[in-house]
């Protein structure tokens, strides 16, 4: 005799349609749960699919798959089973894979978590990059709820990506002359020149299960969908320009970067320009022609159109809009950094983020 288990999973494609899967899995007595397989499947939703008979193929593609099947294994089974002439509109094989992974408990939704939001607190820039690591590790270990945290600090800073060459990206003499602190973060992406009060930056520290089944490219707009709503609330219609640029009709607003940690947590952060001193930025950052060669522009200073010029709003009002949008959308409660997390971040600043060994790890 076998035990039958029912599973339900949903995934809303960013900019697309809702995909729902209802599954049955069978488990013979004495069989390890890891060996369970899908025995019945129903793929449904508000998507479009031609011809109608292709729906039977989608269901058949899932039957027999192990419950531990990866995103790629599920997607490959769908591709192999679907008739060559079939067409999917508003979804694809990866959307089905995500819904299946959610149904089987490998992936989670925003609604599956209790969220916290941390309004901007002024701290040294080194502390902010250290907190990205500390808070994300704690989320990954299950020691704290996932969160969205706003940044703020005084002075000037240059924050470079994890894999960037310090010498290639930063004019160290100019940075010293302007009093700009140079810090390397744990995420990839490009360098940011940040004047006091000239930016809007936030970090998401989330469990990796939230993006389970998503490619890196898909995870960016997925994690920032709420931020697009926040921008809409202040009068800006924004969208993603792959891979990680956030743009409006007036130009680039900012960019995002990510890092998935061994603890099971993931940090995703975004920096948007509120105001910009283009002369200082170009003096400190060695922005070469190759970097902007595919942007359709001749000057790096023209790449970014700040939020101040697009909205006319005080920066604090924009920060408040981001906090309010996130809190409302996900039922997040206002929270603070815990003392032990602050202490750990201070330790990391001393041992890692303020050291030459880390900052110049890619010379």
Kinemage of the C-alpha trace (Angstrom):
@kinemage 1
@onewidth
@group {chain A} dominant
@subgroup {mainchain}
@vectorlist {calphas} color= white
{ca unk a 1} P 0.000 0.000 0.000
{ca unk a 2} L 1.238 3.470 -0.785
{ca unk a 3} L 0.656 6.796 0.935
{ca unk a 4} L -0.616 9.543 -1.364
{ca unk a 5} L 0.371 13.130 -0.686
{ca unk a 6} L -1.171 16.196 -2.296
{ca unk a 7} L 0.789 19.356 -3.081
{ca unk a 8} L -0.179 22.788 -4.416
{ca unk a 9} L 2.175 25.431 -5.770
{ca unk a 10} L 1.836 28.794 -7.520
{ca unk a 11} L 4.173 31.157 -9.332
{ca unk a 12} L 3.320 34.521 -10.887
{ca unk a 13} L 5.708 35.277 -13.739
{ca unk a 14} L 7.069 38.820 -13.455
{ca unk a 15} L 5.290 40.677 -16.242
{ca unk a 16} L 3.534 37.449 -17.217
{ca unk a 17} L 0.888 35.004 -16.082
{ca unk a 18} L 0.049 32.859 -13.048
{ca unk a 19} L 1.162 29.226 -13.172
{ca unk a 20} L -0.424 26.743 -10.737
{ca unk a 21} L 0.447 23.070 -10.231
{ca unk a 22} L -1.462 20.471 -8.232
{ca unk a 23} L 0.548 17.315 -7.626
{ca unk a 24} L 0.223 13.893 -6.078
{ca unk a 25} L 3.237 11.960 -4.853
{ca unk a 26} L 3.298 8.346 -3.733
{ca unk a 27} L 5.532 6.884 -1.094
{ca unk a 28} L 5.673 3.154 -0.462
{ca unk a 29} L 6.078 2.071 3.167
{ca unk a 30} L 9.748 1.732 3.972
{ca unk a 31} L 10.788 3.978 1.092
{ca unk a 32} L 12.896 7.004 1.948
{ca unk a 33} L 11.096 10.331 1.274
{ca unk a 34} L 13.968 11.356 -0.992
{ca unk a 35} L 12.924 8.565 -3.386
{ca unk a 36} L 9.322 9.746 -3.761
{ca unk a 37} L 8.052 10.604 -7.235
{ca unk a 38} L 5.228 12.619 -8.777
{ca unk a 39} L 2.362 10.288 -9.703
{ca unk a 40} L -0.256 12.783 -10.913
{ca unk a 41} L -0.056 16.385 -12.061
{ca unk a 42} L -2.339 19.212 -13.123
{ca unk a 43} L -0.797 22.372 -14.576
{ca unk a 44} L -3.283 25.257 -14.668
{ca unk a 45} L -3.446 29.049 -14.573
{ca unk a 46} L -4.348 32.157 -16.563
{ca unk a 47} L -1.634 31.614 -19.164
{ca unk a 48} L -2.123 30.924 -22.890
{ca unk a 49} L -1.167 27.647 -24.533
{ca unk a 50} L -1.580 26.363 -28.071
{ca unk a 51} L -2.802 23.842 -29.038
{ca unk a 52} L -5.156 22.854 -26.238
{ca unk a 53} L -3.845 19.295 -26.272
{ca unk a 54} L -0.424 20.552 -25.189
{ca unk a 55} L -1.774 20.820 -21.638
{ca unk a 56} L -1.833 17.020 -21.451
{ca unk a 57} L 1.834 17.023 -22.446
{ca unk a 58} L 2.698 19.489 -19.666
{ca unk a 59} L 1.021 17.228 -17.116
{ca unk a 60} L 2.703 14.124 -18.537
{ca unk a 61} L 6.102 15.818 -18.339
{ca unk a 62} L 5.839 16.005 -14.553
{ca unk a 63} L 4.611 12.476 -13.872
{ca unk a 64} L 7.419 10.181 -12.795
{ca unk a 65} L 9.818 12.963 -11.846
{ca unk a 66} L 11.485 12.556 -8.459
{ca unk a 67} L 10.302 15.034 -5.840
{ca unk a 68} L 13.912 16.189 -5.531
{ca unk a 69} L 14.106 17.126 -9.226
{ca unk a 70} L 16.004 20.336 -9.859
{ca unk a 71} L 14.771 23.344 -11.794
{ca unk a 72} L 16.757 22.264 -14.844
{ca unk a 73} L 15.544 18.655 -14.658
{ca unk a 74} L 11.906 19.757 -14.523
{ca unk a 75} L 12.367 22.275 -17.340
{ca unk a 76} L 14.152 19.708 -19.509
{ca unk a 77} L 11.351 17.184 -19.018
{ca unk a 78} L 8.806 19.807 -20.115
{ca unk a 79} L 10.862 20.679 -23.214
{ca unk a 80} L 11.301 17.015 -24.124
{ca unk a 81} L 7.602 16.174 -23.721
{ca unk a 82} L 5.971 19.245 -25.237
{ca unk a 83} L 5.103 18.885 -28.964
{ca unk a 84} L 7.375 20.846 -31.260
{ca unk a 85} L 4.505 23.006 -32.543
{ca unk a 86} L 3.256 23.928 -29.057
{ca unk a 87} L 3.526 27.555 -27.948
{ca unk a 88} L 3.452 28.946 -24.413
{ca unk a 89} L 2.436 32.572 -23.860
{ca unk a 90} L 2.999 34.396 -20.569
{ca unk a 91} L 4.957 31.521 -19.041
{ca unk a 92} L 7.618 28.944 -19.877
{ca unk a 93} L 9.115 25.674 -18.671
{ca unk a 94} L 11.023 27.448 -15.908
{ca unk a 95} L 7.832 28.983 -14.521
{ca unk a 96} L 6.391 25.473 -14.292
{ca unk a 97} L 9.566 24.293 -12.567
{ca unk a 98} L 9.313 27.042 -9.952
{ca unk a 99} L 5.658 26.224 -9.246
{ca unk a 100} L 6.568 22.531 -8.886
{ca unk a 101} L 9.458 23.308 -6.550
{ca unk a 102} L 7.156 25.487 -4.454
{ca unk a 103} L 4.505 22.774 -4.338
{ca unk a 104} L 7.059 20.264 -3.081
{ca unk a 105} L 8.390 22.574 -0.376
{ca unk a 106} L 11.789 23.359 -1.910
{ca unk a 107} L 10.912 26.955 -2.756
{ca unk a 108} L 9.014 29.597 -0.801
{ca unk a 109} L 6.881 32.643 -1.594
{ca unk a 110} L 6.985 36.122 -0.091
{ca unk a 111} L 3.794 35.214 1.775
{ca unk a 112} L 5.473 32.245 3.456
{ca unk a 113} L 7.703 34.505 5.560
{ca unk a 114} L 7.308 37.061 8.320
{ca unk a 115} L 9.127 40.185 7.152
{ca unk a 116} L 10.899 43.038 8.881
{ca unk a 117} L 11.817 46.437 7.506
{ca unk a 118} L 14.553 48.684 8.868
{ca unk a 119} L 14.337 52.428 8.123
{ca unk a 120} L 17.583 54.216 7.329
{ca unk a 121} L 20.091 54.510 10.171
{ca unk a 122} L 23.232 56.574 9.702
{ca unk a 123} L 26.298 54.346 10.023
{ca unk a 124} L 29.803 54.317 8.512
{ca unk a 125} L 29.741 52.835 5.005
{ca unk a 126} L 31.978 49.974 6.151
{ca unk a 127} L 29.281 49.002 8.638
{ca unk a 128} L 26.639 48.845 5.940
{ca unk a 129} L 28.618 46.391 3.796
{ca unk a 130} L 29.436 44.371 6.926
{ca unk a 131} L 25.762 44.280 7.931
{ca unk a 132} L 24.897 42.879 4.506
{ca unk a 133} L 26.994 39.847 5.400
{ca unk a 134} L 25.962 39.567 9.051
{ca unk a 135} L 22.212 39.936 8.576
{ca unk a 136} L 22.117 37.659 5.544
{ca unk a 137} L 24.029 34.946 7.390
{ca unk a 138} L 21.556 35.197 10.263
{ca unk a 139} L 18.580 34.947 7.893
{ca unk a 140} L 20.138 31.938 6.176
{ca unk a 141} L 20.600 30.163 9.495
{ca unk a 142} L 17.030 30.884 10.516
{ca unk a 143} L 18.110 33.094 13.420
{ca unk a 144} L 16.137 36.135 12.288
{ca unk a 145} L 13.280 36.982 9.908
{ca unk a 146} L 14.103 38.120 6.377
{ca unk a 147} L 14.215 41.886 5.968
{ca unk a 148} L 14.581 44.995 3.876
{ca unk a 149} L 17.083 47.531 5.239
{ca unk a 150} L 17.603 51.118 4.087
{ca unk a 151} L 21.090 52.679 4.185
{ca unk a 152} L 22.285 56.113 5.289
{ca unk a 153} L 25.669 57.592 6.210
{ca unk a 154} L 27.640 60.831 6.196
{ca unk a 155} L 30.593 61.787 4.054
{ca unk a 156} L 31.680 60.409 0.695
{ca unk a 157} L 32.288 56.824 -0.311
{ca unk a 158} L 33.213 54.592 -3.206
{ca unk a 159} L 31.748 51.092 -2.945
{ca unk a 160} L 33.251 48.643 -5.441
{ca unk a 161} L 32.004 45.230 -6.506
{ca unk a 162} L 33.473 42.036 -5.125
{ca unk a 163} L 35.333 41.152 -8.319
{ca unk a 164} L 36.428 44.569 -9.549
{ca unk a 165} L 40.041 45.654 -9.789
{ca unk a 166} L 40.692 48.438 -7.288
{ca unk a 167} L 43.262 50.146 -9.527
{ca unk a 168} L 41.107 49.885 -12.644
{ca unk a 169} L 37.987 51.274 -10.985
{ca unk a 170} L 39.175 53.889 -8.499
{ca unk a 171} L 41.576 56.813 -8.736
{ca unk a 172} L 42.969 56.466 -5.212
{ca unk a 173} L 44.576 59.909 -5.221
{ca unk a 174} L 41.321 61.571 -6.206
{ca unk a 175} L 39.425 59.559 -3.581
{ca unk a 176} L 41.877 60.652 -0.898
{ca unk a 177} L 41.726 64.259 -2.052
{ca unk a 178} L 37.921 64.250 -1.820
{ca unk a 179} L 37.905 62.352 1.465
{ca unk a 180} L 35.997 59.400 -0.021
{ca unk a 181} L 36.176 56.097 1.840
{ca unk a 182} L 36.792 53.163 -0.497
{ca unk a 183} L 35.081 49.889 0.481
{ca unk a 184} L 34.694 46.553 -1.282
{ca unk a 185} L 31.307 44.851 -0.833
{ca unk a 186} L 30.548 41.115 -0.949
{ca unk a 187} L 28.290 41.329 -4.007
{ca unk a 188} L 29.355 41.638 -7.622
{ca unk a 189} L 28.420 44.464 -9.944
{ca unk a 190} L 29.960 47.840 -10.553
{ca unk a 191} L 31.440 50.671 -8.519
{ca unk a 192} L 29.255 53.348 -6.929
{ca unk a 193} L 30.330 56.863 -5.974
{ca unk a 194} L 28.081 58.014 -3.132
{ca unk a 195} L 27.958 61.551 -1.741
{ca unk a 196} L 26.219 62.220 1.561
{ca unk a 197} L 22.478 62.475 0.968
{ca unk a 198} L 22.833 61.711 -2.737
{ca unk a 199} L 21.580 58.145 -2.916
{ca unk a 200} L 18.722 55.792 -2.059
{ca unk a 201} L 20.081 52.363 -1.156
{ca unk a 202} L 18.428 49.298 0.313
{ca unk a 203} L 19.450 45.705 1.020
{ca unk a 204} L 17.255 42.615 1.068
{ca unk a 205} L 18.439 39.728 3.234
{ca unk a 206} L 16.335 36.721 2.251
{ca unk a 207} L 16.391 32.928 2.456
{ca unk a 208} L 17.667 31.305 -0.725
{ca unk a 209} L 14.397 29.356 -0.919
{ca unk a 210} L 12.663 32.582 -2.014
{ca unk a 211} L 14.549 32.528 -5.315
{ca unk a 212} L 14.734 28.747 -5.668
{ca unk a 213} L 14.251 27.845 -9.326
{ca unk a 214} L 14.863 31.384 -10.544
{ca unk a 215} L 17.829 32.191 -12.736
{ca unk a 216} L 20.017 35.090 -11.633
{ca unk a 217} L 18.529 37.183 -14.445
{ca unk a 218} L 14.963 36.428 -13.350
{ca unk a 219} L 15.656 36.944 -9.661
{ca unk a 220} L 16.510 40.634 -10.108
{ca unk a 221} L 13.089 41.866 -11.263
{ca unk a 222} L 11.401 39.314 -8.983
{ca unk a 223} L 13.075 40.715 -5.858
{ca unk a 224} L 12.554 44.340 -6.889
{ca unk a 225} L 8.920 44.193 -8.036
{ca unk a 226} L 7.882 45.950 -4.814
{ca unk a 227} L 10.461 48.705 -5.478
{ca unk a 228} L 8.875 49.363 -8.866
{ca unk a 229} L 5.632 49.969 -6.956
{ca unk a 230} L 7.435 52.325 -4.572
{ca unk a 231} L 8.807 54.275 -7.527
{ca unk a 232} L 5.329 54.439 -9.063
{ca unk a 233} L 4.028 55.911 -5.802
{ca unk a 234} L 6.420 58.845 -6.203
{ca unk a 235} L 5.586 59.391 -9.852
{ca unk a 236} L 8.233 57.298 -11.634
{ca unk a 237} L 7.439 54.438 -13.986
{ca unk a 238} L 10.477 52.162 -13.853
{ca unk a 239} L 11.533 48.835 -15.297
{ca unk a 240} L 14.520 46.511 -15.496
{ca unk a 241} L 17.090 46.664 -18.256
{ca unk a 242} L 18.922 43.319 -18.127
{ca unk a 243} L 20.910 42.345 -16.290
{ca unk a 244} L 20.737 44.667 -13.325
{ca unk a 245} L 19.931 48.252 -14.364
{ca unk a 246} L 16.771 50.016 -13.183
{ca unk a 247} L 15.601 52.596 -15.720
{ca unk a 248} L 12.789 55.038 -16.346
{ca unk a 249} L 11.819 56.913 -19.480
{ca unk a 250} L 14.266 59.624 -18.413
{ca unk a 251} L 17.281 57.343 -18.072
{ca unk a 252} L 19.033 55.018 -15.683
{ca unk a 253} L 18.003 55.325 -12.041
{ca unk a 254} L 20.296 52.779 -10.450
{ca unk a 255} L 21.530 49.213 -10.340
{ca unk a 256} L 21.334 46.014 -8.296
{ca unk a 257} L 23.745 43.310 -7.158
{ca unk a 258} L 23.474 39.975 -5.354
{ca unk a 259} L 25.367 37.344 -3.388
{ca unk a 260} L 24.187 33.913 -2.288
{ca unk a 261} L 25.886 32.794 0.921
{ca unk a 262} L 26.791 29.326 2.161
{ca unk a 263} L 24.517 29.820 5.187
{ca unk a 264} L 21.474 29.587 2.904
{ca unk a 265} L 20.859 33.329 2.807
{ca unk a 266} L 20.998 35.730 -0.095
{ca unk a 267} L 21.681 39.459 -0.112
{ca unk a 268} L 20.272 41.642 -2.882
{ca unk a 269} L 20.915 45.360 -2.823
{ca unk a 270} L 20.043 48.325 -4.966
{ca unk a 271} L 21.524 51.804 -5.144
{ca unk a 272} L 19.632 54.595 -6.893
{ca unk a 273} L 20.968 58.084 -7.403
{ca unk a 274} L 18.973 60.824 -5.685
{ca unk a 275} L 21.368 63.601 -6.638
{ca unk a 276} L 24.703 63.418 -8.400
{ca unk a 277} L 27.927 65.368 -8.458
{ca unk a 278} L 29.012 64.177 -11.893
{ca unk a 279} L 32.364 65.952 -11.779
{ca unk a 280} L 33.417 64.272 -8.525
{ca unk a 281} L 32.133 60.907 -9.726
{ca unk a 282} L 34.144 61.074 -12.930
{ca unk a 283} L 37.193 62.240 -11.016
{ca unk a 284} L 37.114 59.288 -8.612
{ca unk a 285} L 35.828 56.475 -10.819
{ca unk a 286} L 37.880 55.329 -13.785
{ca unk a 287} L 34.882 54.775 -16.040
{ca unk a 288} L 36.285 53.626 -19.368
{ca unk a 289} L 34.884 53.791 -22.863
{ca unk a 290} L 34.379 50.021 -22.926
{ca unk a 291} L 31.990 50.167 -19.964
{ca unk a 292} L 29.647 52.613 -21.681
{ca unk a 293} L 30.219 51.434 -25.243
{ca unk a 294} L 26.902 49.540 -25.391
{ca unk a 295} L 24.839 52.225 -23.640
{ca unk a 296} L 24.292 54.495 -26.646
{ca unk a 297} L 25.900 57.465 -24.878
{ca unk a 298} L 29.189 59.302 -25.007
{ca unk a 299} L 29.494 60.401 -21.371
{ca unk a 300} L 29.244 58.287 -18.242
{ca unk a 301} L 27.783 61.287 -16.438
{ca unk a 302} L 24.709 61.064 -18.684
{ca unk a 303} L 23.998 57.431 -17.771
{ca unk a 304} L 22.172 58.275 -14.544
{ca unk a 305} L 19.188 60.579 -14.170
{ca unk a 306} L 18.704 61.165 -10.424
{ca unk a 307} L 15.467 60.739 -8.527
{ca unk a 308} L 15.570 64.344 -7.369
{ca unk a 309} L 15.337 65.729 -10.894
{ca unk a 310} L 12.584 63.258 -11.819
{ca unk a 311} L 10.382 63.785 -8.754
{ca unk a 312} L 11.303 67.097 -7.122
{ca unk a 313} L 10.755 65.359 -3.772
{ca unk a 314} L 12.921 65.595 -0.639
{ca unk a 315} L 15.093 62.509 -0.226
{ca unk a 316} L 13.517 61.584 3.119
{ca unk a 317} L 10.100 61.448 1.485
{ca unk a 318} L 11.446 58.934 -1.030
{ca unk a 319} L 13.050 56.832 1.724
{ca unk a 320} L 9.736 56.839 3.592
{ca unk a 321} L 7.883 55.742 0.443
{ca unk a 322} L 10.142 52.712 0.084
{ca unk a 323} L 9.658 51.687 3.715
{ca unk a 324} L 5.900 52.191 3.552
{ca unk a 325} L 5.500 50.290 0.273
{ca unk a 326} L 7.472 47.294 1.531
{ca unk a 327} L 5.736 47.237 4.916
{ca unk a 328} L 2.297 47.447 3.332
{ca unk a 329} L 2.899 44.898 0.587
{ca unk a 330} L 4.421 42.209 2.810
{ca unk a 331} L 2.998 43.046 6.228
{ca unk a 332} L 6.504 43.804 7.463
{ca unk a 333} L 7.027 45.150 10.962
{ca unk a 334} L 9.497 47.906 11.740
{ca unk a 335} L 12.643 46.471 13.326
{ca unk a 336} L 16.113 47.477 14.465
{ca unk a 337} L 19.531 45.886 14.192
{ca unk a 338} L 20.099 43.648 17.192
{ca unk a 339} L 23.025 44.496 19.513
{ca unk a 340} L 24.803 41.216 18.793
{ca unk a 341} L 24.445 41.803 15.042
{ca unk a 342} L 25.885 45.285 15.384
{ca unk a 343} L 28.803 43.903 17.417
{ca unk a 344} L 29.500 41.217 14.809
{ca unk a 345} L 29.429 43.833 12.034
{ca unk a 346} L 31.897 46.015 13.951
{ca unk a 347} L 34.168 43.001 14.296
{ca unk a 348} L 33.975 42.310 10.558
{ca unk a 349} L 34.824 45.922 9.790
{ca unk a 350} L 38.036 45.560 11.811
{ca unk a 351} L 38.929 42.106 10.519
{ca unk a 352} L 37.799 42.401 6.905
{ca unk a 353} L 36.069 45.403 5.384
{ca unk a 354} L 38.515 48.097 6.507
{ca unk a 355} L 41.629 46.051 5.682
{ca unk a 356} L 43.876 46.519 2.679
{ca unk a 357} L 43.872 42.755 2.195
{ca unk a 358} L 40.120 42.776 1.473
{ca unk a 359} L 39.792 46.142 -0.281
{ca unk a 360} L 42.674 45.360 -2.664
{ca unk a 361} L 42.023 41.637 -2.971
{ca unk a 362} L 41.703 42.267 -6.698
{ca unk a 363} L 44.520 44.852 -7.058
